[in-house]
Amino acid sequence: MYKNLAATFVAACCFSSVSFPASSQTSASHRPAPAAAELVKNASHSEPLKIGFVYVAPLMDAGWVHQHDEGRKAVEAALGDKVKTSYVENVAEGPDAERVIRDLAQQGNQLIFTPSFGYMEPTLKVAKDFPGVKFESITGYKKSSNVSTANARYYEGRYLAGIVAGRMTQSKLAGYVAGFPIPEVLQGINAFTLGMRSVNPKAEVKVVWLNAWFDPPRERDAAMALFNQNVDVIAFHTGSNAVMVAAQERGKMAVAYHSDMRKVAPDAQIVAVTHEWGAYYTQQARAVLAGHWQSGDVWGGVKEGMVKVDAFGPKVPKAVQAEVLARQKDMGAGKLKPFAALNAAVKDNEGNTVIGRGQSLSDAQILGMNWLVDGVQGKIPK
């Protein structure tokens, strides 16, 4: 999720699908890397595999960081005393990230997860100095011999959430609080809109851009501004639960992202789009322990269990819940693709055809998305 890149970004490589088997620390200053033998010891029965995690925002009881920490906990639960995990939270992208990642490597961590797009370049830089350490760049797209990349098809969940929103809205106008205008966010906005319009063709989505991932006061203000413009259901792509809290206060409906947020929005939440990292993180840790970890590209979605919609709110009729769960099953079976034009061409909100009739977007086209679909009010910030 967490990225800081212009919307014109086009991924240099594509991800492949995968099937899975069933606090603060002091940053070290940059200094020459010790010999590899001093840095990384082969995992043994007597010494656990040390695994480090770097989090871009504070660890809370819901949200992006929470989901990745649930993945860390899943590794501990699955592998027990074979592993020892640690994390550093609230690490800014850029120089701070490099210092923390380097510090984790110098502390002897043999596997390091860096789940934020802005950590991609710092991860690559540190990895060059620590060839014996394995790195997992989550949401990054650049890899090396000891840096693997992985991401989730969040847009699949967005499409399904759009169906719920389309069924529930009365004003036919949804709001969307967005962080940065990068492909992942555009994918989500477009899929959400297409999902809404699949059941409510006149529905529209109004977007507010924050150019920030984690800024609860501004997230809240953006939500309130949208509610003042006749929006009755809202989604978001930011890091806190502020939009959900705002919806609860205003008596509106909201789509939770990252985690189930009914704790703070018991009446407002209509559905949650969640991502699950436990199986992937455990798989990669097992691979290091077994000595067969390899750098690769993973892009998993509903089919792989990395993305799902659930946690329906009390306002959502059982018939709508059943409809969405059936569509989720279709998506997992490959029968439903959010970016496919089966009956008519799909146009962007400037009138250009972006998906021809009978066509569907390739992964490369989805990864390089730089347009807003018809039905979205607003433009991509420059």
ABEGO torsion letter per residue (X at the ends): XBBBBBAABBBABBBBBBBBBXXBBBBBBBBBBBBAAAABBBBBAABBBBBBBBBABBBBABEAAAAAAAAAAAAAAAAEAABBBBBBBGBBBEAAAAAAAAAAAAAGBABBBBBBAAAAAAAAAAAAABAABBBBBBGBABBBAABBBBBBBAAAAAAAAAAAAAAABAAGBBBBBBBBBBAAAAAAAAAAAAAAAAABAABBBBBBBAGBABBAAAAAAAAAAAAAAGBABBBBBBABAAAAAAAAAAGBBBBBBGBBAAAABAAABABBBBBBAAAAAAAAAAAAAAGABBBBBBBBBAAAGABBBBGBBAABBAAAAAAAAAAAAAAAAGABBABBBAABBBBBAAGBBABBBGBBBBAAAAAABABBBBGBBEBBBX
